[in-house]
Amino acid sequence: MQLAYGDSQLEFPLPIGVEWQTLDRSPADDWPAASLSAAVEDLISQLSARQLQNRSRLLLIIPDHTRRCRVHDILGALLPALEQRFQPQIDILIANGSHVLQPESTIRALVGADLYDAYPVQQHDSRNAAALDYWGMTSNGTPIYLNEKVKRADFILTIGGVLFHYFAGFGGGPKMLLPGVAGYETVRINHRRTVDEITASMHSGCREGHLDGNPVFLDLVEVVPLLPNTLSLQVVLNRRQEFIFCEAGPLLEVHRRACACVRAVYSIPIKRKADVVAASAGGFPGDVNLIQAHKSLHHAFQAVRDGGSIVLLAQCREGVGSSTCMPYFDAGDSAAMGKRLLEEYQINGQTALAIRMKAEKAFVYLVSALDPVLVARTGMIPVDSLEQAWEKIAPGLNRNAFGYLMPKASTYLPVVIE
């Protein structure tokens, strides 16, 4: 079995003495293909019905490099159609959320050199207060600051893929706006809702596949009605990177339909939890940093029993991916971390808490390029290779051990079926 690690593949000879099952496809894996050209044509028709005027200022909001959705192919089909019908003044804004800005080479690769040279492309910088406009407060008291380009546009198109998200329920959809093009303080206060005020633990409503009753989602979705001149083109890719959902329309309506597709295609029913799970984040960009790699750990954790072992393969070439995550581990156990988060929450603090909670319930062995001392601070166990991880795990397994292999842990969610 080969498992992705960064841009390469590592061999993982299946250890004997364990009954292995591979979790890399769902019962709905053969979901029929969807047409990008049909979605583009539909979007053009909807813009015409909205009476978009020629030469209008059109803002296209697209995801950053950590959320691949074949955006270059989408833009390659959409931009000529927009030019032919409306001759708009187009700006492309990359929805970085609170992520750090990327070098020009990364952006050129994301949108394609041809489009990068032909259109103005800008990265959203949540920390640049001078480039943010204030839009009011959500009903829960989150101040809404959005990139200034949003207010300047006559019409907005969001483009993006949809997958499970470990605390917001699903990615894409309204998340293209918040946190996508929101100010840092807006994102910080929204994401603080991941921590339950009473238990000082991860809020029970903040979990993958859950929108109704999710305090983070219910807060961020209030941005959508503020931007009535917005439509969205959203996609879901299968494991072969083919479009299996590709629809355009009102942002929330399309997102709900995309979420139903994700739930069907990327949920894998399992009958029991395993003694050991060997998981890969799927290589780059799923393992670009620890923050992104945790999403794979989260999925692997759903498939392991209490006291079991997880081996996670995640290169983390860009390090942790956050300057605010690691200090929370110094608070101690997850209970102490939760209390500190309630007192002084910073973005990605909830990821630190989520990692610690998992490391307290299972042995998590991490194969990465991270400093072993840093890995040990998180409660995970640093190892140099899959073989070294197995040397540590094997002595503790019984004769009838059961394990799962998850070569695409970043996308597939194991769901225990009673």
C-alpha positions as CSV (number, residue, x, y, z in Angstrom):
1,M,0.0,0.0,0.0
2,Q,1.3,3.4,-1.0
3,L,0.4,6.5,1.1
4,A,0.8,10.1,-0.1
5,Y,3.2,12.3,1.8
6,G,3.7,15.8,0.4
7,D,4.4,15.4,-3.3
8,S,5.6,11.8,-2.9
9,Q,4.4,8.3,-2.1
10,L,5.7,6.2,0.8
11,E,5.4,2.4,0.8
12,F,3.5,0.9,3.8
13,P,3.8,-2.9,3.7
14,L,0.7,-4.1,5.5
15,P,1.9,-5.6,8.8
16,I,0.8,-9.2,9.4
17,G,-1.3,-10.1,12.4
18,V,-3.8,-7.4,11.7
19,E,-7.1,-7.7,9.8
20,W,-7.0,-4.6,7.6
21,Q,-9.8,-2.8,5.8
22,T,-9.2,0.1,3.4
23,L,-11.5,3.1,3.7
24,D,-11.1,4.9,0.4
25,R,-14.5,4.8,-1.2
26,S,-18.1,5.0,-0.2
27,P,-21.3,3.2,-1.4
28,A,-22.0,6.3,-3.5
29,D,-18.5,6.5,-5.0
30,D,-19.8,6.1,-8.6
31,W,-21.9,9.3,-8.3
32,P,-22.6,10.5,-12.0
33,A,-20.5,13.2,-13.5
34,A,-21.7,16.8,-13.5
35,S,-21.3,19.3,-16.3
36,L,-19.2,22.4,-15.8
37,S,-20.3,24.0,-19.0
38,A,-24.0,23.5,-18.1
39,A,-23.4,25.2,-14.7
40,V,-21.6,28.1,-16.4
41,E,-24.4,28.5,-18.9
42,D,-27.0,28.5,-16.0
43,L,-25.0,31.1,-14.1
44,I,-24.9,33.4,-17.1
45,S,-28.7,33.0,-17.5
46,Q,-29.2,33.8,-13.8
47,L,-27.0,36.9,-14.1
48,S,-29.0,38.0,-17.1
49,A,-32.2,37.5,-15.1
50,R,-30.8,39.7,-12.4
51,Q,-30.2,42.3,-15.1
52,L,-26.5,42.6,-14.6
53,Q,-25.4,45.5,-16.7
54,N,-22.6,45.6,-19.2
55,R,-19.3,46.9,-17.8
56,S,-20.5,46.2,-14.2
57,R,-17.8,45.7,-11.5
58,L,-17.8,42.0,-10.9
59,L,-15.9,40.4,-8.0
60,L,-15.0,36.7,-8.2
61,I,-14.1,35.2,-4.8
62,I,-12.2,32.0,-5.1
63,P,-10.6,29.6,-2.5
64,D,-6.9,29.6,-1.6
65,H,-4.3,26.9,-2.3
66,T,-5.4,24.7,0.6
67,R,-8.8,24.0,-0.9
68,R,-8.3,22.6,-4.4
69,C,-11.4,22.5,-6.5
70,R,-10.0,22.7,-10.1
71,V,-10.5,26.5,-9.9
72,H,-8.3,27.1,-12.9
73,D,-10.7,24.9,-15.0
74,I,-13.7,26.7,-13.6
75,L,-12.3,30.1,-14.3
76,G,-11.2,29.0,-17.8
77,A,-14.8,28.2,-18.6
78,L,-16.5,31.0,-16.7
79,L,-14.4,34.1,-17.6
80,P,-14.8,33.9,-21.4
81,A,-18.6,33.4,-21.0
82,L,-18.8,36.4,-18.7
83,E,-16.7,38.5,-21.1
84,Q,-18.8,37.6,-24.1
85,R,-22.1,38.4,-22.4
86,F,-21.4,41.3,-20.1
87,Q,-17.9,42.7,-20.7
88,P,-17.6,43.2,-17.0
89,Q,-14.8,44.8,-15.0
90,I,-13.5,41.7,-13.2
91,D,-11.5,41.5,-10.0
92,I,-10.5,38.1,-8.5
93,L,-10.1,37.9,-4.8
94,I,-8.6,34.9,-3.1
95,A,-10.5,34.0,0.1
96,N,-7.5,33.4,2.4
97,G,-9.6,33.8,5.6
98,S,-7.1,34.2,8.4
99,H,-4.4,32.2,6.5
100,V,-1.1,33.8,5.8
101,L,-0.4,35.4,2.4
102,Q,1.2,33.2,-0.2
103,P,4.1,34.0,-2.6
104,E,3.3,35.0,-6.1
105,S,4.4,31.6,-7.5
106,T,1.7,29.9,-5.4
107,I,-1.0,32.2,-6.7
108,R,0.1,31.9,-10.3
109,A,-0.1,28.1,-9.9
110,L,-3.5,28.3,-8.3
111,V,-5.3,30.3,-11.0
112,G,-3.0,29.5,-13.9
113,A,-0.3,31.8,-15.3
114,D,-2.5,32.8,-18.3
115,L,-5.4,34.0,-16.1
116,Y,-3.0,35.6,-13.5
117,D,-1.5,37.7,-16.3
118,A,-4.9,38.6,-17.8
119,Y,-6.9,39.7,-14.7
120,P,-6.2,41.5,-11.5
121,V,-5.8,38.9,-8.8
122,Q,-5.5,39.9,-5.1
123,Q,-5.1,37.9,-1.9
124,H,-7.4,38.8,1.0
125,D,-5.4,39.9,4.0
126,S,-7.6,39.7,7.2
127,R,-5.0,41.7,9.2
128,N,-5.0,44.7,6.9
129,A,-7.6,46.8,8.7
130,A,-7.3,49.7,6.2
131,A,-8.7,47.4,3.5
132,L,-11.8,46.3,5.5
133,D,-15.3,47.8,5.7
134,Y,-17.6,47.5,8.7
135,W,-21.0,45.9,7.9
136,G,-22.6,45.7,11.4
137,M,-23.0,42.9,13.9
138,T,-24.5,39.4,13.8
139,S,-27.3,38.7,16.2
140,N,-24.7,36.9,18.4
141,G,-22.5,40.0,18.6
142,T,-19.8,39.2,16.0
143,P,-18.6,42.4,14.3
144,I,-18.7,42.0,10.6
145,Y,-15.6,43.4,8.7
146,L,-15.3,42.4,5.1
147,N,-12.7,43.1,2.4
148,E,-13.3,46.6,0.8
149,K,-13.7,45.0,-2.6
150,V,-17.0,43.5,-1.5
151,K,-18.7,46.9,-1.1
152,R,-17.2,48.3,-4.3
153,A,-18.5,45.5,-6.5
154,D,-21.8,45.7,-8.3
155,F,-22.1,41.9,-8.2
156,I,-20.3,39.1,-6.4
157,L,-19.7,35.5,-7.6
158,T,-18.3,33.0,-5.1
159,I,-16.6,29.9,-6.6
160,G,-15.5,27.0,-4.5
161,G,-15.6,23.3,-3.6
162,V,-17.5,21.7,-0.7
163,L,-16.2,19.1,1.7
164,F,-16.7,18.2,5.3
165,H,-15.3,20.6,7.8
166,Y,-14.5,19.5,11.3
167,F,-16.1,22.3,13.2
168,A,-18.1,24.4,10.7
169,G,-20.0,21.3,9.4
170,F,-19.1,21.8,5.7
171,G,-16.6,24.0,3.9
172,G,-17.4,26.3,1.0
173,G,-20.7,28.1,0.6
174,P,-21.0,31.0,3.1
175,K,-17.5,30.2,4.4
176,M,-16.2,31.9,1.2
177,L,-17.4,35.1,2.8
178,L,-16.8,34.4,6.5
179,P,-14.0,33.6,7.2
180,G,-13.0,33.8,3.5
181,V,-12.9,37.6,3.0
182,A,-13.5,38.7,6.6
183,G,-11.4,40.6,9.0
184,Y,-9.2,38.9,11.5
185,E,-11.3,40.0,14.5
186,T,-14.5,38.9,12.8
187,V,-13.0,35.4,12.2
188,R,-11.6,35.3,15.7
189,I,-14.9,36.0,17.4
190,N,-16.8,33.6,15.1
191,H,-14.3,30.8,15.7
192,R,-14.3,31.2,19.4
193,R,-17.8,29.8,19.3
194,T,-16.2,26.4,18.9
195,V,-15.5,26.3,22.6
196,D,-18.5,25.6,24.9
197,E,-18.8,28.3,27.5
198,I,-20.0,25.8,30.1
199,T,-17.8,22.8,29.6
200,A,-14.7,24.6,28.2
201,S,-14.5,21.8,25.7
202,M,-15.3,21.6,21.9
203,H,-18.9,22.6,21.4
204,S,-21.0,19.5,20.7
205,G,-22.7,21.4,17.8
206,C,-19.4,22.0,16.1
207,R,-18.8,18.9,14.1
208,E,-18.5,17.7,10.6
209,G,-21.7,17.3,8.6
210,H,-23.7,19.4,11.1
211,L,-25.1,22.8,10.2
212,D,-28.4,23.2,12.2
213,G,-27.5,23.9,15.8
214,N,-23.9,24.6,14.9
215,P,-23.0,27.9,16.6
216,V,-20.1,28.7,14.2
217,F,-22.2,28.1,11.1
218,L,-25.3,29.9,12.4
219,D,-23.2,33.0,13.2
220,L,-21.2,33.2,9.9
221,V,-24.3,32.5,7.7
222,E,-25.8,35.8,8.8
223,V,-23.4,37.6,6.4
224,V,-25.2,36.2,3.4
225,P,-28.3,38.3,3.5
226,L,-26.1,41.5,3.7
227,L,-25.0,40.7,0.1
228,P,-28.1,40.3,-2.0
229,N,-26.2,40.8,-5.3
230,T,-24.4,37.5,-4.9
231,L,-24.5,34.2,-6.7
232,S,-22.4,31.1,-6.3
233,L,-20.9,28.3,-8.4
234,Q,-20.1,25.4,-6.2
235,V,-18.5,22.0,-7.0
236,V,-17.8,18.6,-5.4
237,L,-15.1,16.5,-6.8
238,N,-14.8,12.7,-6.5
239,R,-11.6,10.9,-5.6
240,R,-10.5,11.0,-9.3
241,Q,-10.9,14.8,-9.2
242,E,-13.9,14.7,-11.5
243,F,-16.9,17.0,-11.1
244,I,-19.8,15.1,-9.5
245,F,-21.7,18.3,-8.4
246,C,-21.5,21.5,-10.3
247,E,-24.3,24.0,-9.8
248,A,-24.9,27.7,-9.8
249,G,-27.4,29.9,-8.0
250,P,-28.2,31.5,-4.7
251,L,-25.3,30.8,-2.3
252,L,-27.2,29.0,0.5
253,E,-29.5,27.0,-1.8
254,V,-26.6,25.6,-3.8
255,H,-24.5,24.9,-0.7
256,R,-27.3,22.8,0.9
257,R,-27.5,20.7,-2.3
258,A,-23.7,20.3,-2.4
259,C,-23.6,19.3,1.2
260,A,-26.1,16.5,0.5
261,C,-23.8,15.3,-2.3
262,V,-20.7,15.4,0.1
263,R,-22.6,13.5,2.8
264,A,-23.5,10.7,0.3
265,V,-20.2,10.4,-1.4
266,Y,-17.7,11.0,1.4
267,S,-19.3,9.3,4.3
268,I,-18.0,5.7,4.7
269,P,-20.1,3.5,7.0
270,I,-18.2,1.3,9.4
271,K,-19.5,-1.4,11.7
272,R,-16.9,-1.0,14.5
273,K,-13.9,1.1,15.5
274,A,-10.4,-0.2,15.0
275,D,-7.5,-1.0,17.2
276,V,-5.2,0.9,14.8
277,V,-5.7,3.4,12.0
278,A,-3.0,4.2,9.4
279,A,-4.0,7.4,7.7
280,S,-2.5,9.8,5.1
281,A,-3.7,13.4,4.7
282,G,-3.6,12.7,1.0
283,G,-0.4,14.6,0.3
284,F,-0.1,18.2,-0.6
285,P,-2.1,20.4,0.0
286,G,-3.9,18.3,2.6
287,D,-0.7,18.0,4.6
288,V,0.7,21.4,3.9
289,N,0.8,22.3,7.6
290,L,-0.4,21.0,10.9
291,I,-3.6,23.0,10.9
292,Q,-4.7,21.4,7.7
293,A,-3.4,18.0,8.6
294,H,-5.5,18.0,11.7
295,K,-8.6,17.6,9.5
296,S,-7.2,14.2,8.5
297,L,-6.5,13.3,12.1
298,H,-10.0,14.2,13.0
299,H,-11.4,11.8,10.4
300,A,-9.0,9.0,11.4
301,F,-10.0,9.6,15.1
302,Q,-13.6,8.7,14.2
303,A,-12.5,5.2,13.3
304,V,-10.3,4.3,16.2
305,R,-11.4,2.9,19.6
306,D,-10.5,4.6,22.9
307,G,-6.9,3.7,23.7
308,G,-6.2,2.6,20.2
309,S,-3.5,3.9,17.9
310,I,-3.4,6.3,14.9
311,V,-0.5,6.7,12.5
312,L,-0.8,9.9,10.6
313,L,1.3,10.6,7.6
314,A,1.5,14.4,7.0
315,Q,4.5,16.2,5.8
316,C,3.6,19.8,7.1
317,R,6.2,21.5,4.8
318,E,4.9,24.9,5.9
319,G,5.2,24.0,9.6
320,V,2.3,24.5,12.0
321,G,0.5,27.0,9.8
322,S,-0.3,29.3,12.6
323,S,1.6,31.4,15.1
324,T,-1.3,31.3,17.7
325,C,-1.8,27.5,17.9
326,M,1.2,26.1,19.8
327,P,1.2,28.4,22.9
328,Y,-2.1,26.8,24.1
329,F,-0.4,23.4,24.6
330,D,1.6,25.0,27.4
331,A,-1.6,25.3,29.4
332,G,-1.5,21.6,30.2
333,D,-4.3,19.0,29.6
334,S,-7.4,19.7,27.4
335,A,-9.4,20.9,30.4
336,A,-6.8,23.6,31.2
337,M,-6.5,24.5,27.5
338,G,-10.3,24.9,27.2
339,K,-10.3,27.3,30.2
340,R,-7.5,29.3,28.7
341,L,-9.3,29.5,25.3
342,L,-12.4,31.0,27.0
343,E,-10.2,33.6,28.7
344,E,-8.0,34.5,25.7
345,Y,-9.1,32.9,22.5
346,Q,-7.0,33.3,19.4
347,I,-7.7,31.8,15.9
348,N,-6.6,28.1,15.6
349,G,-6.7,27.7,19.4
350,Q,-9.6,25.4,18.9
351,T,-7.4,23.2,16.7
352,A,-4.8,22.9,19.5
353,L,-7.6,21.9,21.8
354,A,-9.0,19.3,19.3
355,I,-5.5,17.8,18.8
356,R,-4.9,17.5,22.6
357,M,-8.4,15.9,23.2
358,K,-7.6,13.3,20.6
359,A,-4.1,12.6,21.9
360,E,-5.6,12.1,25.4
361,K,-7.9,9.3,24.1
362,A,-5.7,7.6,21.6
363,F,-2.0,7.1,20.8
364,V,-1.3,9.4,17.9
365,Y,2.0,8.8,16.0
366,L,2.9,11.6,13.5
367,V,5.2,11.1,10.6
368,S,6.1,14.6,9.5
369,A,8.9,17.1,8.8
370,L,8.0,19.0,12.0
371,D,10.5,19.3,14.9
372,P,10.0,16.2,17.1
373,V,10.0,18.5,20.2
374,L,7.2,20.5,18.8
375,V,5.2,17.4,18.0
376,A,5.7,16.1,21.5
377,R,4.3,19.3,23.0
378,T,1.0,18.6,21.3
379,G,0.6,15.2,23.0
380,M,1.2,13.4,19.8
381,I,4.2,11.0,19.4
382,P,6.8,12.0,16.8
383,V,8.2,9.2,14.6
384,D,10.6,9.2,11.7
385,S,8.8,6.6,9.6
386,L,5.9,4.3,9.2
387,E,8.2,1.5,10.2
388,Q,9.2,3.2,13.4
389,A,5.6,3.9,14.3
390,W,4.7,0.2,13.8
391,E,7.6,-0.9,16.0
392,K,6.0,1.0,18.8
393,I,2.4,-0.1,18.1
394,A,2.8,-3.8,17.4
395,P,3.7,-5.0,20.9
396,G,0.5,-3.7,22.3
397,L,-1.8,-5.3,19.8
398,N,-3.7,-8.5,20.6
399,R,-3.8,-11.5,18.3
400,N,-7.1,-10.5,16.7
401,A,-6.3,-6.9,16.0
402,F,-8.3,-4.9,13.5
403,G,-7.2,-1.9,11.5
404,Y,-8.3,0.6,9.0
405,L,-6.2,2.1,6.2
406,M,-7.2,5.7,5.2
407,P,-5.2,6.9,2.2
408,K,-7.4,9.9,1.7
409,A,-8.2,10.8,5.3
410,S,-8.7,14.5,4.5
411,T,-11.8,13.8,2.5
412,Y,-13.5,10.6,3.7
413,L,-15.4,10.5,7.0
414,P,-16.0,7.2,8.8
415,V,-19.4,6.9,10.3
416,V,-20.2,4.1,12.8
417,I,-23.4,2.3,11.8
418,E,-25.1,0.7,14.8
